[in-house]
Every structure is written in C-alpha cells, then in structure tokens.
Amino acid sequence: MKRRDLIQKIILGGATVIIVPSVISSCSKDEDDTGGGGGGGTAPKQLTIDLTSPTYSALNTAGGSVIVQNIIVANTGNDVFVALSSVCTHDGCAVGYNLAANNFPCPCHQSVFAANGSVVTGPAATSLKSYAINKSGNTLTINL
C-alpha cells in the first residue's frame, strides 16, 4: 500500500467517525418531546404578551397585529385576539392581518387565510397553524 493511499484512508475513516454520529443524533427526537412515562410529562410552553408594553401597542387597536416568534397575533375587535403561524405555507413569506376582511393575506403570491388559519384562496394548500390564546387583564397568553 502506498503512503498516499494510507493517509487518504485514515482521513476518510476519521471523518466518518466524526460526522456519522452527529448526523444520527440530529435525526433523533428532542429531549423536550418526552411524553411523560411517569405520568408527569412537561407543562405546555407558553408565550406571554404584555399589552401595556410599547412593543405590543398595535394590539390595543382593532386591526392591529404583531409578529412574535413567527406567530402573528391580531386584534380582531371586540377584545378578541387570534394567534396563527405567520409563515405562509406556500412559500414562507410573512402574512399580515386585514381587519376589513378578517383574514390573513400573504403579500408574495396572494394566498389568503381565514381567522382560524384555513386556506381561503391559494396557491397555498395547507392551513396556517392556529394557537390557543387567552386574555387576562392586560396579558395575552398563547399556548405553543
């Protein structure tokens, strides 16, 4: 065996030892996804929005919306709030909120989603994920 061939095989073998375990572990489930073998499980994750914060002041007006952690939160009027994924299922653009039509249009390819996330007009074929949202005083809590 030539010296060059030996060095190539050592480098290839070393790279395999380093790369393969990391690829395999990246395909495994996250530790947070435990279903609760002992009856405990994990508490649902939540996002809290303080309506008195200037960051979220748009939500104090009907038709106002903000995007937080890829979730669009909109004030649909009459103290009702909606939380949906802000990422259009067609091409990944950020949707907005239209108070007059009470829907979530995508500016990129004109897909339109209803307030419950369902597709009203394509090209998107899949609904936006909808999140449960509760209001208590000046705090919105979104269950993730």
C-alpha positions as protocol buffer text, in pm:
chain_id: "A"
residue {
  index: 1
  type: MET
  ca { x: 0 y: 0 z: 0 }
}
residue {
  index: 2
  type: LYS
  ca { x: 132 y: 341 z: -91 }
}
residue {
  index: 3
  type: ARG
  ca { x: 178 y: 607 z: 173 }
}
residue {
  index: 4
  type: ARG
  ca { x: -68 y: 838 z: -6 }
}
residue {
  index: 5
  type: ASP
  ca { x: -343 y: 570 z: -6 }
}
residue {
  index: 6
  type: LEU
  ca { x: -287 y: 502 z: 364 }
}
residue {
  index: 7
  type: ILE
  ca { x: -319 y: 873 z: 453 }
}
residue {
  index: 8
  type: GLN
  ca { x: -638 y: 907 z: 247 }
}
residue {
  index: 9
  type: LYS
  ca { x: -795 y: 608 z: 420 }
}
residue {
  index: 10
  type: ILE
  ca { x: -701 y: 741 z: 764 }
}
residue {
  index: 11
  type: ILE
  ca { x: -852 y: 1083 z: 685 }
}
residue {
  index: 12
  type: LEU
  ca { x: -1167 y: 929 z: 537 }
}
residue {
  index: 13
  type: GLY
  ca { x: -1206 y: 694 z: 833 }
}
residue {
  index: 14
  type: GLY
  ca { x: -1152 y: 978 z: 1083 }
}
residue {
  index: 15
  type: ALA
  ca { x: -1407 y: 1198 z: 909 }
}
residue {
  index: 16
  type: THR
  ca { x: -1659 y: 914 z: 914 }
}
residue {
  index: 17
  type: VAL
  ca { x: -1609 y: 862 z: 1286 }
}
residue {
  index: 18
  type: ILE
  ca { x: -1675 y: 1233 z: 1349 }
}
residue {
  index: 19
  type: ILE
  ca { x: -1957 y: 1302 z: 1100 }
}
residue {
  index: 20
  type: VAL
  ca { x: -2178 y: 991 z: 1121 }
}
residue {
  index: 21
  type: PRO
  ca { x: -2260 y: 1015 z: 1497 }
}
residue {
  index: 22
  type: SER
  ca { x: -2353 y: 1383 z: 1465 }
}
residue {
  index: 23
  type: VAL
  ca { x: -2583 y: 1312 z: 1169 }
}
residue {
  index: 24
  type: ILE
  ca { x: -2751 y: 1026 z: 1354 }
}
residue {
  index: 25
  type: SER
  ca { x: -2805 y: 1233 z: 1669 }
}
residue {
  index: 26
  type: SER
  ca { x: -2950 y: 1524 z: 1469 }
}
residue {
  index: 27
  type: CYS
  ca { x: -3223 y: 1291 z: 1345 }
}
residue {
  index: 28
  type: SER
  ca { x: -3328 y: 1183 z: 1693 }
}
residue {
  index: 29
  type: LYS
  ca { x: -3617 y: 1333 z: 1891 }
}
residue {
  index: 30
  type: ASP
  ca { x: -3557 y: 1638 z: 2107 }
}
residue {
  index: 31
  type: GLU
  ca { x: -3536 y: 1579 z: 2480 }
}
residue {
  index: 32
  type: ASP
  ca { x: -3826 y: 1821 z: 2526 }
}
residue {
  index: 33
  type: ASP
  ca { x: -4060 y: 1584 z: 2342 }
}
residue {
  index: 34
  type: THR
  ca { x: -4099 y: 1348 z: 2636 }
}
residue {
  index: 35
  type: GLY
  ca { x: -4450 y: 1216 z: 2655 }
}
residue {
  index: 36
  type: GLY
  ca { x: -4432 y: 1160 z: 3027 }
}
residue {
  index: 37
  type: GLY
  ca { x: -4359 y: 799 z: 3111 }
}
residue {
  index: 38
  type: GLY
  ca { x: -4416 y: 862 z: 3482 }
}
residue {
  index: 39
  type: GLY
  ca { x: -4744 y: 1047 z: 3441 }
}
residue {
  index: 40
  type: GLY
  ca { x: -4565 y: 1384 z: 3478 }
}
residue {
  index: 41
  type: GLY
  ca { x: -4486 y: 1497 z: 3125 }
}
residue {
  index: 42
  type: THR
  ca { x: -4386 y: 1854 z: 3054 }
}
residue {
  index: 43
  type: ALA
  ca { x: -4601 y: 2162 z: 3100 }
}
residue {
  index: 44
  type: PRO
  ca { x: -4720 y: 2322 z: 2778 }
}
residue {
  index: 45
  type: LYS
  ca { x: -4496 y: 2602 z: 2655 }
}
residue {
  index: 46
  type: GLN
  ca { x: -4647 y: 2948 z: 2652 }
}
residue {
  index: 47
  type: LEU
  ca { x: -4576 y: 3289 z: 2507 }
}
residue {
  index: 48
  type: THR
  ca { x: -4687 y: 3584 z: 2718 }
}
residue {
  index: 49
  type: ILE
  ca { x: -4757 y: 3930 z: 2575 }
}
residue {
  index: 50
  type: ASP
  ca { x: -4796 y: 4236 z: 2798 }
}
residue {
  index: 51
  type: LEU
  ca { x: -5040 y: 4470 z: 2623 }
}
residue {
  index: 52
  type: THR
  ca { x: -4907 y: 4767 z: 2824 }
}
residue {
  index: 53
  type: SER
  ca { x: -4563 y: 4727 z: 2663 }
}
residue {
  index: 54
  type: PRO
  ca { x: -4488 y: 4974 z: 2381 }
}
residue {
  index: 55
  type: THR
  ca { x: -4359 y: 4679 z: 2177 }
}
residue {
  index: 56
  type: TYR
  ca { x: -4714 y: 4541 z: 2154 }
}
residue {
  index: 57
  type: SER
  ca { x: -4908 y: 4870 z: 2143 }
}
residue {
  index: 58
  type: ALA
  ca { x: -5054 y: 4781 z: 1799 }
}
residue {
  index: 59
  type: LEU
  ca { x: -5261 y: 4510 z: 1969 }
}
residue {
  index: 60
  type: ASN
  ca { x: -5456 y: 4769 z: 2167 }
}
residue {
  index: 61
  type: THR
  ca { x: -5641 y: 4873 z: 1850 }
}
residue {
  index: 62
  type: ALA
  ca { x: -5882 y: 4664 z: 1643 }
}
residue {
  index: 63
  type: GLY
  ca { x: -5695 y: 4554 z: 1332 }
}
residue {
  index: 64
  type: GLY
  ca { x: -5355 y: 4583 z: 1496 }
}
residue {
  index: 65
  type: SER
  ca { x: -5114 y: 4294 z: 1473 }
}
residue {
  index: 66
  type: VAL
  ca { x: -4761 y: 4196 z: 1573 }
}
residue {
  index: 67
  type: ILE
  ca { x: -4536 y: 3907 z: 1484 }
}
residue {
  index: 68
  type: VAL
  ca { x: -4356 y: 3736 z: 1773 }
}
residue {
  index: 69
  type: GLN
  ca { x: -4153 y: 3416 z: 1730 }
}
residue {
  index: 70
  type: ASN
  ca { x: -4309 y: 3352 z: 1386 }
}
residue {
  index: 71
  type: ILE
  ca { x: -4660 y: 3388 z: 1531 }
}
residue {
  index: 72
  type: ILE
  ca { x: -4888 y: 3666 z: 1412 }
}
residue {
  index: 73
  type: VAL
  ca { x: -5115 y: 3794 z: 1688 }
}
residue {
  index: 74
  type: ALA
  ca { x: -5404 y: 4011 z: 1571 }
}
residue {
  index: 75
  type: ASN
  ca { x: -5674 y: 4210 z: 1747 }
}
residue {
  index: 76
  type: THR
  ca { x: -5989 y: 4127 z: 1550 }
}
residue {
  index: 77
  type: GLY
  ca { x: -6201 y: 4373 z: 1750 }
}
residue {
  index: 78
  type: ASN
  ca { x: -6435 y: 4344 z: 2050 }
}
residue {
  index: 79
  type: ASP
  ca { x: -6146 y: 4228 z: 2271 }
}
residue {
  index: 80
  type: VAL
  ca { x: -6093 y: 3915 z: 2057 }
}
residue {
  index: 81
  type: PHE
  ca { x: -5742 y: 3806 z: 1962 }
}
residue {
  index: 82
  type: VAL
  ca { x: -5618 y: 3546 z: 1713 }
}
residue {
  index: 83
  type: ALA
  ca { x: -5276 y: 3377 z: 1700 }
}
residue {
  index: 84
  type: LEU
  ca { x: -5157 y: 3194 z: 1387 }
}
residue {
  index: 85
  type: SER
  ca { x: -4826 y: 3095 z: 1236 }
}
residue {
  index: 86
  type: SER
  ca { x: -4701 y: 3399 z: 1044 }
}
residue {
  index: 87
  type: VAL
  ca { x: -4523 y: 3185 z: 784 }
}
residue {
  index: 88
  type: CYS
  ca { x: -4725 y: 3128 z: 468 }
}
residue {
  index: 89
  type: THR
  ca { x: -4745 y: 2758 z: 391 }
}
residue {
  index: 90
  type: HIS
  ca { x: -4697 y: 2822 z: 18 }
}
residue {
  index: 91
  type: ASP
  ca { x: -4359 y: 2993 z: 2 }
}
residue {
  index: 92
  type: GLY
  ca { x: -4267 y: 3103 z: 355 }
}
residue {
  index: 93
  type: CYS
  ca { x: -4348 y: 3475 z: 333 }
}
residue {
  index: 94
  type: ALA
  ca { x: -4487 y: 3656 z: 638 }
}
residue {
  index: 95
  type: VAL
  ca { x: -4864 y: 3701 z: 632 }
}
residue {
  index: 96
  type: GLY
  ca { x: -5038 y: 4016 z: 757 }
}
residue {
  index: 97
  type: TYR
  ca { x: -5381 y: 4087 z: 901 }
}
residue {
  index: 98
  type: ASN
  ca { x: -5669 y: 4258 z: 717 }
}
residue {
  index: 99
  type: LEU
  ca { x: -5936 y: 4382 z: 963 }
}
residue {
  index: 100
  type: ALA
  ca { x: -6193 y: 4472 z: 694 }
}
residue {
  index: 101
  type: ALA
  ca { x: -6195 y: 4117 z: 555 }
}
residue {
  index: 102
  type: ASN
  ca { x: -6097 y: 3950 z: 886 }
}
residue {
  index: 103
  type: ASN
  ca { x: -5834 y: 3742 z: 708 }
}
residue {
  index: 104
  type: PHE
  ca { x: -5459 y: 3696 z: 678 }
}
residue {
  index: 105
  type: PRO
  ca { x: -5329 y: 3769 z: 327 }
}
residue {
  index: 106
  type: CYS
  ca { x: -4982 y: 3675 z: 204 }
}
residue {
  index: 107
  type: PRO
  ca { x: -4821 y: 3957 z: 5 }
}
residue {
  index: 108
  type: CYS
  ca { x: -4596 y: 3729 z: -202 }
}
residue {
  index: 109
  type: HIS
  ca { x: -4840 y: 3516 z: -403 }
}
residue {
  index: 110
  type: GLN
  ca { x: -5180 y: 3635 z: -276 }
}
residue {
  index: 111
  type: SER
  ca { x: -5276 y: 3333 z: -67 }
}
residue {
  index: 112
  type: VAL
  ca { x: -5543 y: 3425 z: 188 }
}
residue {
  index: 113
  type: PHE
  ca { x: -5612 y: 3253 z: 519 }
}
residue {
  index: 114
  type: ALA
  ca { x: -5921 y: 3272 z: 742 }
}
residue {
  index: 115
  type: ALA
  ca { x: -5900 y: 3374 z: 1108 }
}
residue {
  index: 116
  type: ASN
  ca { x: -5887 y: 3005 z: 1203 }
}
residue {
  index: 117
  type: GLY
  ca { x: -5587 y: 2950 z: 972 }
}
residue {
  index: 118
  type: SER
  ca { x: -5768 y: 2764 z: 695 }
}
residue {
  index: 119
  type: VAL
  ca { x: -5691 y: 2844 z: 331 }
}
residue {
  index: 120
  type: VAL
  ca { x: -5944 y: 3077 z: 168 }
}
residue {
  index: 121
  type: THR
  ca { x: -5752 y: 3139 z: -155 }
}
residue {
  index: 122
  type: GLY
  ca { x: -5442 y: 2961 z: -289 }
}
residue {
  index: 123
  type: PRO
  ca { x: -5184 y: 2892 z: -413 }
}
residue {
  index: 124
  type: ALA
  ca { x: -5127 y: 2778 z: -52 }
}
residue {
  index: 125
  type: ALA
  ca { x: -5283 y: 2436 z: 3 }
}
residue {
  index: 126
  type: THR
  ca { x: -5212 y: 2390 z: 376 }
}
residue {
  index: 127
  type: SER
  ca { x: -5364 y: 2584 z: 666 }
}
residue {
  index: 128
  type: LEU
  ca { x: -5163 y: 2805 z: 898 }
}
residue {
  index: 129
  type: LYS
  ca { x: -5109 y: 2658 z: 1244 }
}
residue {
  index: 130
  type: SER
  ca { x: -5354 y: 2808 z: 1493 }
}
residue {
  index: 131
  type: TYR
  ca { x: -5263 y: 2870 z: 1858 }
}
residue {
  index: 132
  type: ALA
  ca { x: -5496 y: 2890 z: 2157 }
}
residue {
  index: 133
  type: ILE
  ca { x: -5487 y: 3238 z: 2305 }
}
residue {
  index: 134
  type: ASN
  ca { x: -5632 y: 3373 z: 2631 }
}
residue {
  index: 135
  type: LYS
  ca { x: -5659 y: 3727 z: 2763 }
}
residue {
  index: 136
  type: SER
  ca { x: -5646 y: 3807 z: 3133 }
}
residue {
  index: 137
  type: GLY
  ca { x: -5633 y: 4176 z: 3217 }
}
residue {
  index: 138
  type: ASN
  ca { x: -5354 y: 4325 z: 3005 }
}
residue {
  index: 139
  type: THR
  ca { x: -5185 y: 3992 z: 2937 }
}
residue {
  index: 140
  type: LEU
  ca { x: -5223 y: 3760 z: 2639 }
}
residue {
  index: 141
  type: THR
  ca { x: -5110 y: 3401 z: 2685 }
}
residue {
  index: 142
  type: ILE
  ca { x: -5051 y: 3187 z: 2377 }
}
residue {
  index: 143
  type: ASN
  ca { x: -5016 y: 2810 z: 2419 }
}
residue {
  index: 144
  type: LEU
  ca { x: -4739 y: 2693 z: 2189 }
}
